[in-house]
Amino acid sequence: MAAVAPKVDVDSLPKNLFINNEFVPAKSGRTFETQNPVTEEVICKVAEAGEEDVDVAVKAAHEAFYGAWGKTTSYQRSRLIGKLASLIEQNREMLAAVESLDNGKPYGDAFNADLGLVIQCFNYYAGWADKLYGKTEELGGPFVDKSNTLGYTRHEPVGVVGQIIPWNFPLLMVGWKLGPALATGCSVVLKAAEQTPLSVLYLCNLIKEAGFPAGTVNVLTGFGDKTTDGKLGPGAALVAHPKVDKIAFTGSTAVGKIIMKQAADTFKRVTLELGGKSANIVFPDANLKEAIAGAHFGLFFNQGQCCCAGSRLFVHEDIYDEFVKESVRMAKERKLGAPFEKGVEQGPQVSKEQFDQVMSFIESGKKEGATLETGGNRFGDKGYFVEPTVFTNVKSGMDIWEKEIFGPVMCIRKFSTVDEVVAAANDTMYGLAAAVWTKDLGTANNMIARLRAGTVWVNCYDLFDIDAPFGGFKASGIGRECAEYALRNYTEVKQVTVKYEAKYN
């Protein structure tokens, strides 16, 4: 349960770039505004990084990697990451409050879901830091004398890592990115989303307090492609920088494509966690009450701003009418409001840009012939609130069915046969997640094997744990976040072959 949210003293929040364990202004002196999506008012101004700041941050990370941080033992890394987890837990209420203020998500969601998973994440990777083993090999080919030859592998940190995170789960994405990078011994330059910089900057105080050597973690705030004066933005500069060995990005598929192309010039390793248009499939034998509640949560959680949202909802024709009726009722009863109000389930969209995008999709759905069952309007006269919206009679080819909306818009479609729903579910460029609701084990296993998605939930939705890898097929990304799999993103495998002579036989 969430504690009562503390009052956020905006004046005391860090607002500058975090480089070499110090908060410093941007070289240009530029700042940008971060806005409260509930009131549409400016919270404060934050330093706007440019290419010159990227150079400074990368230099700090490079020196740390080849200096103090690179000299730490795996045991020391484990202790530092574990201490950071403890500090986050001690500051859980304030971190959640700052995140809710800047992002607009309900405080209870930030405290319980986001911060709960962040703490678990850092504790998990603290445990992995001293368990990164290579393998020994029994070399015995035609050119090897096995009596005096030893082979083994080392898993070494990839080096300086550039990480670019989104605005929908700022602190959780910091955890997913920093956890495995620090466990493996990489140093990091992380760019926070321009919409939600404040909670990430607050976390920097805790990184320093935990005792990480200067330059191990550096955080930049600002824009991606271009600065406000038209120069190269920190996101693009980070991807292009010759001393950055790897880029890890979470965000849209469109930006992911750009990053892949830019990273090719310097042969950077790249991992991408991108967009989705996930299929949520309900069979007639499912527990209907649980499936309806799961579909509601799987779409509307976090204001619908989830890459894996169950935004293509397939319901079998035998239960379609009842499913739609109850889904509409739940959408109508969903409580909207400011994130610190008691009982609020849904806050505003993160920004005017995101609000306008969602409203544009709703208008498109109406024009293209989908049936608007409820919602479809702005909620209130202030803030970027969108009514929980449900469309039925949605067809392939409609924008609301094909494209990622990233908002509280549920699209429901009926199906008759397994082959029909499998074909329709896979008929997308995305492959991030899917879900199946059924009591039949055979049906579930058949669907698991046939759905082209990186995660398949059965009789649940959005059930996350740090032990479960997360990532997509097709245009939903490259690589996996979380679990042991994420460690592979941040290591290089070095083969060692030693020929020796025994002094004494």
C-alpha positions as CSV (number, residue, x, y, z in Angstrom):
1,M,0.0,0.0,0.0
2,A,1.2,3.5,-0.7
3,A,2.0,5.8,2.1
4,V,0.6,9.4,2.2
5,A,2.5,11.3,-0.5
6,P,5.0,13.8,0.9
7,K,4.9,17.4,-0.3
8,V,7.4,18.0,-3.0
9,D,9.6,21.1,-2.5
10,V,10.3,22.0,-6.1
11,D,12.9,24.6,-5.2
12,S,15.1,21.9,-3.6
13,L,14.9,19.5,-6.5
14,P,18.1,19.1,-8.6
15,K,17.7,20.7,-12.0
16,N,21.2,20.5,-13.5
17,L,23.1,17.8,-15.4
18,F,24.7,15.1,-13.3
19,I,28.3,14.6,-14.4
20,N,31.2,13.2,-12.4
21,N,29.0,13.0,-9.3
22,E,28.2,16.7,-9.4
23,F,25.2,18.8,-10.6
24,V,26.4,21.2,-13.3
25,P,24.6,23.6,-15.6
26,A,24.6,23.0,-19.4
27,K,27.7,24.5,-21.1
28,S,25.3,26.7,-23.2
29,G,23.4,27.9,-20.1
30,R,20.2,26.9,-21.8
31,T,17.3,25.5,-19.8
32,F,13.9,24.1,-20.8
33,E,10.6,23.9,-19.0
34,T,9.1,20.7,-17.5
35,Q,5.3,20.9,-17.1
36,N,2.7,19.5,-14.7
37,P,0.3,17.6,-16.9
38,V,-2.5,18.0,-14.4
39,T,-2.4,21.9,-14.3
40,E,-0.6,22.6,-17.6
41,E,1.6,24.9,-15.5
42,V,5.4,24.9,-15.5
43,I,6.9,23.1,-12.6
44,C,10.4,24.4,-13.1
45,K,13.2,24.8,-15.6
46,V,15.9,22.2,-16.1
47,A,19.3,22.3,-17.8
48,E,19.2,21.6,-21.5
49,A,22.2,19.5,-22.5
50,G,23.9,19.9,-25.9
51,E,26.6,18.1,-27.8
52,E,29.3,19.8,-25.7
53,D,27.8,18.4,-22.5
54,V,27.7,14.9,-24.1
55,D,31.4,15.2,-24.7
56,V,32.1,16.1,-21.0
57,A,29.8,13.3,-19.8
58,V,31.3,10.6,-22.1
59,K,34.8,11.8,-21.0
60,A,33.8,11.3,-17.4
61,A,32.4,7.9,-18.1
62,H,35.5,6.9,-20.1
63,E,37.8,7.9,-17.3
64,A,35.7,6.1,-14.7
65,F,35.7,2.9,-16.8
66,Y,39.4,2.9,-17.2
67,G,40.0,4.3,-13.7
68,A,38.3,4.0,-10.4
69,W,35.1,2.2,-11.5
70,G,37.1,-0.2,-13.7
71,K,39.2,-1.2,-10.7
72,T,36.3,-2.1,-8.5
73,T,35.9,-5.8,-7.8
74,S,32.7,-7.7,-8.5
75,Y,32.0,-7.8,-4.8
76,Q,32.4,-4.1,-4.5
77,R,30.0,-3.5,-7.4
78,S,27.5,-5.8,-5.7
79,R,27.7,-3.9,-2.5
80,L,27.3,-0.5,-4.2
81,I,24.2,-1.6,-6.3
82,G,22.7,-3.1,-3.1
83,K,23.3,0.1,-1.2
84,L,21.6,2.1,-4.0
85,A,18.6,-0.3,-3.7
86,S,18.4,0.4,0.0
87,L,18.6,4.2,-0.5
88,I,15.8,4.0,-3.0
89,E,13.7,2.1,-0.5
90,Q,14.4,4.7,2.2
91,N,13.4,7.5,-0.2
92,R,10.5,5.6,-1.9
93,E,7.8,8.1,-0.9
94,M,9.6,11.1,-2.2
95,L,10.8,9.4,-5.4
96,A,7.2,8.3,-6.1
97,A,5.9,11.8,-5.4
98,V,8.3,13.5,-7.7
99,E,7.6,11.0,-10.5
100,S,3.8,11.6,-10.1
101,L,4.2,15.3,-10.1
102,D,6.2,15.3,-13.3
103,N,4.6,12.4,-15.1
104,G,1.0,12.7,-13.9
105,K,0.6,9.0,-12.9
106,P,-1.4,8.2,-9.8
107,Y,0.8,8.3,-6.7
108,G,-0.3,4.8,-5.6
109,D,0.9,3.4,-9.0
110,A,4.2,5.1,-8.7
111,F,4.8,4.0,-5.1
112,N,3.5,0.4,-5.4
113,A,4.2,-0.7,-9.0
114,D,7.1,1.5,-10.3
115,L,9.2,1.9,-7.1
116,G,8.5,-1.7,-6.0
117,L,9.9,-3.0,-9.3
118,V,12.8,-0.5,-9.2
119,I,13.9,-1.7,-5.7
120,Q,13.6,-5.3,-6.8
121,C,15.6,-4.6,-10.0
122,F,18.6,-3.1,-8.2
123,N,18.6,-5.8,-5.5
124,Y,18.4,-8.5,-8.3
125,Y,21.4,-7.1,-10.2
126,A,23.4,-6.6,-7.0
127,G,23.1,-10.4,-6.7
128,W,24.4,-11.0,-10.2
129,A,27.4,-8.7,-10.1
130,D,29.8,-11.3,-8.6
131,K,28.4,-14.3,-10.6
132,L,29.3,-13.4,-14.1
133,Y,31.3,-16.5,-15.1
134,G,32.9,-17.5,-18.3
135,K,33.4,-21.2,-19.3
136,T,36.4,-23.5,-19.5
137,E,36.8,-25.5,-22.7
138,E,38.4,-28.8,-23.3
139,L,40.3,-28.0,-26.5
140,G,41.1,-31.1,-28.5
141,G,41.0,-30.4,-32.2
142,P,43.7,-31.6,-34.7
143,F,46.0,-28.6,-33.9
144,V,45.7,-28.8,-30.2
145,D,47.7,-30.8,-27.7
146,K,45.2,-31.1,-24.8
147,S,47.9,-32.0,-22.4
148,N,49.3,-28.5,-22.4
149,T,46.5,-26.3,-23.7
150,L,43.9,-24.4,-21.7
151,G,40.9,-22.6,-23.1
152,Y,38.4,-20.4,-21.4
153,T,36.1,-17.4,-21.9
154,R,35.8,-14.1,-20.0
155,H,32.7,-12.0,-19.9
156,E,34.0,-8.5,-19.9
157,P,32.0,-5.2,-19.7
158,V,31.3,-3.6,-23.1
159,G,32.6,-0.2,-21.9
160,V,30.9,3.2,-22.0
161,V,27.2,2.8,-22.5
162,G,24.8,5.4,-23.7
163,Q,21.2,4.8,-22.4
164,I,18.1,6.7,-23.6
165,I,14.9,6.2,-21.6
166,P,11.3,7.1,-22.2
167,W,8.8,9.2,-20.1
168,N,6.2,6.6,-19.3
169,F,8.1,4.8,-16.5
170,P,11.1,7.0,-15.8
171,L,12.5,5.4,-12.7
172,L,11.7,1.8,-13.7
173,M,13.5,2.3,-17.0
174,V,16.5,3.7,-15.1
175,G,16.5,0.5,-13.1
176,W,16.1,-1.8,-16.1
177,K,19.0,0.1,-17.8
178,L,21.4,0.8,-15.0
179,G,21.0,-2.5,-13.1
180,P,22.6,-4.8,-15.6
181,A,25.1,-2.2,-16.9
182,L,26.5,-1.6,-13.4
183,A,26.5,-5.2,-12.5
184,T,28.7,-6.0,-15.5
185,G,31.0,-3.1,-14.8
186,C,30.0,-0.7,-17.6
187,S,30.0,3.1,-17.0
188,V,26.9,5.0,-18.2
189,V,25.8,8.2,-19.7
190,L,22.0,8.2,-19.5
191,K,19.6,10.7,-21.2
192,A,16.4,11.2,-19.4
193,A,13.2,12.0,-21.3
194,E,12.6,15.7,-21.6
195,Q,9.0,15.3,-20.4
196,T,10.0,13.7,-17.1
197,P,13.5,14.6,-15.9
198,L,12.9,15.4,-12.3
199,S,12.6,11.9,-10.6
200,V,15.7,10.7,-12.5
201,L,17.7,13.8,-11.3
202,Y,16.5,13.2,-7.8
203,L,17.8,9.6,-8.0
204,C,21.3,11.0,-8.9
205,N,21.6,12.2,-5.3
206,L,21.2,8.6,-4.1
207,I,23.8,7.3,-6.7
208,K,26.3,9.7,-5.3
209,E,25.4,8.9,-1.7
210,A,25.7,5.1,-2.4
211,G,29.4,5.7,-3.1
212,F,29.7,5.1,-6.9
213,P,33.0,6.5,-8.2
214,A,32.7,9.8,-10.0
215,G,31.8,9.3,-13.7
216,T,30.3,5.9,-13.2
217,V,26.8,7.2,-13.9
218,N,26.2,10.5,-15.6
219,V,22.7,11.8,-16.4
220,L,21.8,14.4,-19.1
221,T,18.5,16.1,-19.5
222,G,17.3,17.7,-22.8
223,F,16.0,16.7,-26.2
224,G,16.8,13.9,-28.5
225,D,17.5,14.9,-32.1
226,K,17.9,18.7,-31.8
227,T,18.4,21.3,-29.1
228,T,16.0,24.2,-28.9
229,D,18.4,26.3,-30.9
230,G,18.6,23.7,-33.7
231,K,21.9,22.1,-32.9
232,L,22.7,18.4,-32.4
233,G,20.7,17.2,-29.4
234,P,22.1,15.1,-26.6
235,G,20.3,11.9,-27.7
236,A,21.7,12.1,-31.3
237,A,25.1,13.2,-30.0
238,L,25.3,10.2,-27.6
239,V,24.5,7.8,-30.4
240,A,27.1,9.3,-32.7
241,H,29.9,9.7,-30.1
242,P,33.0,7.6,-31.0
243,K,33.8,6.8,-27.4
244,V,30.4,5.3,-26.6
245,D,30.6,1.6,-27.1
246,K,26.9,0.7,-26.9
247,I,23.5,2.3,-27.0
248,A,20.4,1.0,-25.1
249,F,17.2,2.7,-26.1
250,T,13.6,2.4,-25.0
251,G,11.0,4.3,-27.0
252,S,9.2,4.4,-30.3
253,T,9.9,2.1,-33.3
254,A,10.4,5.1,-35.5
255,V,13.2,6.5,-33.3
256,G,14.7,3.0,-32.9
257,K,15.2,2.8,-36.7
258,I,17.0,6.1,-36.7
259,I,19.3,5.0,-33.8
260,M,20.2,1.8,-35.6
261,K,21.2,3.7,-38.7
262,Q,23.2,6.2,-36.8
263,A,24.9,3.6,-34.6
264,A,26.1,1.7,-37.7
265,D,28.7,4.5,-38.4
266,T,30.7,3.6,-35.3
267,F,29.7,-0.1,-35.0
268,K,28.0,0.4,-31.7
269,R,26.3,-2.5,-30.0
270,V,22.6,-1.7,-29.9
271,T,19.6,-3.0,-27.9
272,L,16.2,-1.6,-28.5
273,E,12.9,-2.0,-26.6
274,L,10.4,-0.5,-28.9
275,G,6.7,-0.1,-29.6
276,G,3.9,-2.7,-29.6
277,K,0.3,-3.3,-30.7
278,S,-0.3,-6.3,-28.5
279,A,-3.0,-8.9,-29.0
280,N,-5.1,-9.8,-26.0
281,I,-7.2,-12.9,-26.8
282,V,-10.2,-14.2,-24.8
283,F,-11.6,-17.7,-25.5
284,P,-15.2,-18.7,-24.6
285,D,-14.1,-21.0,-21.7
286,A,-12.1,-18.2,-19.9
287,N,-13.0,-17.0,-16.5
288,L,-15.0,-14.1,-17.8
289,K,-14.8,-11.9,-14.8
290,E,-11.0,-12.2,-14.6
291,A,-10.6,-11.8,-18.3
292,I,-12.6,-8.5,-18.3
293,A,-10.7,-7.1,-15.3
294,G,-7.4,-8.2,-16.9
295,A,-8.2,-6.6,-20.2
296,H,-9.2,-3.4,-18.5
297,F,-6.0,-3.3,-16.5
298,G,-3.9,-4.4,-19.5
299,L,-5.1,-1.4,-21.6
300,F,-5.9,1.4,-19.1
301,F,-3.0,1.0,-16.7
302,N,-0.7,4.0,-16.7
303,Q,-3.2,6.0,-18.7
304,G,-2.7,3.5,-21.6
305,Q,0.9,4.7,-21.9
306,C,2.5,1.2,-22.0
307,C,4.4,-0.2,-24.9
308,C,2.9,-3.6,-24.2
309,A,-0.7,-2.4,-23.7
310,G,-3.3,-4.9,-24.8
311,S,-4.6,-2.6,-27.5
312,R,-5.9,-5.2,-29.9
313,L,-8.6,-7.1,-27.9
314,F,-9.9,-10.2,-29.6
315,V,-13.1,-11.7,-27.9
316,H,-14.7,-14.9,-29.0
317,E,-18.2,-14.4,-30.6
318,D,-19.9,-16.5,-28.0
319,I,-19.0,-14.2,-25.1
320,Y,-18.5,-10.9,-27.1
321,D,-21.7,-9.1,-26.1
322,E,-21.3,-9.7,-22.4
323,F,-17.6,-8.9,-22.5
324,V,-18.3,-5.6,-24.3
325,K,-21.1,-4.6,-21.9
326,E,-18.9,-5.2,-18.8
327,S,-15.9,-3.6,-20.3
328,V,-17.9,-0.4,-21.1
329,R,-19.2,-0.4,-17.6
330,M,-15.7,-0.6,-16.1
331,A,-14.5,2.2,-18.4
332,K,-17.3,4.4,-17.3
333,E,-16.6,3.8,-13.6
334,R,-12.9,4.4,-13.8
335,K,-11.9,7.4,-11.6
336,L,-9.9,10.1,-13.2
337,G,-8.2,12.9,-11.3
338,A,-4.9,14.5,-10.0
339,P,-2.3,11.9,-9.0
340,F,-2.4,12.7,-5.3
341,E,-6.2,12.5,-4.9
342,K,-7.5,9.5,-3.0
343,G,-8.8,6.7,-5.1
344,V,-7.7,8.0,-8.4
345,E,-7.1,5.3,-11.0
346,Q,-6.1,7.4,-14.0
347,G,-4.2,10.6,-14.4
348,P,-3.6,12.8,-17.4
349,Q,-1.5,12.0,-20.5
350,V,2.0,13.1,-20.0
351,S,2.0,16.1,-22.3
352,K,-0.1,18.2,-24.7
353,E,1.6,16.4,-27.6
354,Q,0.6,13.0,-26.3
355,F,-3.0,14.3,-25.5
356,D,-3.4,15.6,-29.0
357,Q,-2.1,12.3,-30.5
358,V,-4.6,10.3,-28.5
359,M,-7.5,12.6,-29.4
360,S,-6.5,12.4,-33.1
361,F,-6.7,8.6,-33.0
362,I,-10.1,8.8,-31.4
363,E,-11.3,11.1,-34.2
364,S,-9.8,8.7,-36.7
365,G,-11.7,5.8,-35.2
366,K,-15.0,7.6,-35.5
367,K,-14.4,8.6,-39.1
368,E,-13.3,5.1,-40.2
369,G,-16.5,3.5,-38.9
370,A,-15.6,2.0,-35.5
371,T,-18.4,2.1,-33.0
372,L,-17.6,4.4,-30.0
373,E,-19.2,2.7,-27.0
374,T,-18.0,5.2,-24.3
375,G,-15.6,8.0,-23.8
376,G,-13.9,9.8,-26.7
377,N,-13.7,13.2,-25.0
378,R,-11.4,15.3,-23.0
379,F,-12.1,15.0,-19.3
380,G,-12.4,18.3,-17.4
381,D,-11.3,21.7,-18.7
382,K,-7.7,21.7,-17.4
383,G,-5.0,19.1,-17.7
384,Y,-4.3,16.5,-20.4
385,F,-7.0,14.1,-19.3
386,V,-8.7,11.7,-21.8
387,E,-11.9,9.8,-21.0
388,P,-11.5,6.0,-20.9
389,T,-12.6,5.1,-24.4
390,V,-13.9,1.9,-25.8
391,F,-14.4,1.1,-29.6
392,T,-16.1,-1.9,-31.0
393,N,-16.5,-3.2,-34.5
394,V,-12.9,-2.3,-35.2
395,K,-11.4,-3.7,-38.4
396,S,-8.0,-4.3,-39.9
397,G,-6.8,-1.3,-41.7
398,M,-8.2,1.2,-39.3
399,D,-5.5,3.4,-37.7
400,I,-6.7,2.6,-34.2
401,W,-6.2,-1.1,-34.9
402,E,-2.9,-0.8,-36.8
403,K,-1.0,1.9,-35.0
404,E,0.3,2.4,-31.5
405,I,-2.0,4.9,-29.8
406,F,-0.3,5.0,-26.4
407,G,-3.4,6.2,-24.6
408,P,-6.6,5.0,-22.9
409,V,-8.3,3.7,-26.0
410,M,-9.6,0.0,-26.0
411,C,-10.3,-1.6,-29.3
412,I,-12.5,-4.8,-29.3
413,R,-13.0,-7.2,-32.2
414,K,-14.8,-10.6,-32.2
415,F,-13.4,-13.8,-33.6
416,S,-14.7,-17.3,-34.4
417,T,-11.8,-19.8,-34.9
418,V,-8.3,-20.3,-33.6
419,D,-6.7,-20.1,-37.0
420,E,-8.5,-16.8,-37.7
421,V,-7.4,-15.2,-34.4
422,V,-3.8,-16.4,-34.8
423,A,-3.5,-14.9,-38.3
424,A,-5.1,-11.6,-37.2
425,A,-3.0,-11.4,-34.0
426,N,0.3,-11.9,-36.0
427,D,-0.8,-9.5,-38.7
428,T,1.2,-6.6,-37.4
429,M,4.8,-5.3,-37.7
430,Y,5.0,-5.5,-33.9
431,G,5.7,-8.4,-31.7
432,L,6.2,-7.2,-28.1
433,A,3.5,-9.0,-26.1
434,A,0.3,-11.0,-26.2
435,A,-2.1,-12.7,-23.8
436,V,-4.4,-15.7,-23.9
437,W,-7.4,-16.3,-21.6
438,T,-8.5,-19.9,-21.5
439,K,-9.0,-22.7,-19.0
440,D,-7.8,-25.3,-21.5
441,L,-4.1,-26.2,-21.3
442,G,-4.0,-27.4,-24.9
443,T,-5.4,-24.2,-26.3
444,A,-3.0,-22.2,-24.2
445,N,0.1,-24.1,-25.3
446,N,-1.0,-24.0,-29.0
447,M,-1.4,-20.3,-28.8
448,I,1.9,-19.7,-27.0
449,A,3.7,-21.5,-29.8
450,R,1.9,-19.7,-32.6
451,L,1.9,-16.1,-31.4
452,R,4.9,-14.1,-32.6
453,A,5.6,-12.1,-29.5
454,G,8.4,-11.7,-27.0
455,T,6.0,-12.2,-24.0
456,V,2.9,-14.3,-23.8
457,W,0.8,-14.0,-20.7
458,V,-1.8,-16.7,-19.9
459,N,-4.8,-15.8,-17.8
460,C,-3.1,-12.5,-16.7
461,Y,-1.8,-9.3,-18.2
462,D,1.1,-6.9,-17.4
463,L,2.4,-9.4,-14.8
464,F,6.0,-8.2,-14.5
465,D,9.0,-9.5,-12.5
466,I,12.7,-8.8,-12.8
467,D,13.3,-12.5,-13.2
468,A,11.2,-12.5,-16.5
469,P,13.0,-11.3,-19.6
470,F,11.1,-8.6,-21.6
471,G,11.5,-7.6,-25.2
472,G,10.0,-8.0,-28.6
473,F,10.0,-9.8,-31.9
474,K,10.0,-8.0,-35.3
475,A,9.8,-4.2,-35.0
476,S,9.3,-4.3,-31.3
477,G,13.0,-4.4,-30.7
478,I,16.3,-6.2,-30.4
479,G,17.6,-7.8,-27.2
480,R,15.9,-8.4,-23.8
481,E,15.5,-6.3,-20.7
482,C,15.5,-7.9,-17.2
483,A,16.6,-11.3,-15.9
484,E,19.9,-12.9,-16.7
485,Y,19.3,-12.2,-20.4
486,A,19.9,-8.4,-19.9
487,L,23.5,-9.0,-18.7
488,R,24.3,-10.3,-22.2
489,N,23.6,-6.8,-23.6
490,Y,26.4,-5.3,-21.6
491,T,29.2,-7.8,-22.0
492,E,31.7,-8.9,-24.6
493,V,33.0,-12.5,-24.7
494,K,36.7,-12.9,-24.8
495,Q,38.2,-16.2,-25.8
496,V,41.5,-17.1,-24.0
497,T,43.7,-19.9,-25.3
498,V,46.8,-20.7,-23.3
499,K,49.6,-23.1,-24.3
500,Y,51.9,-23.9,-21.4
501,E,54.8,-26.1,-20.5
502,A,54.9,-27.9,-17.2
503,K,58.0,-27.1,-15.2
504,Y,57.7,-30.4,-13.3
505,N,56.3,-33.6,-14.9
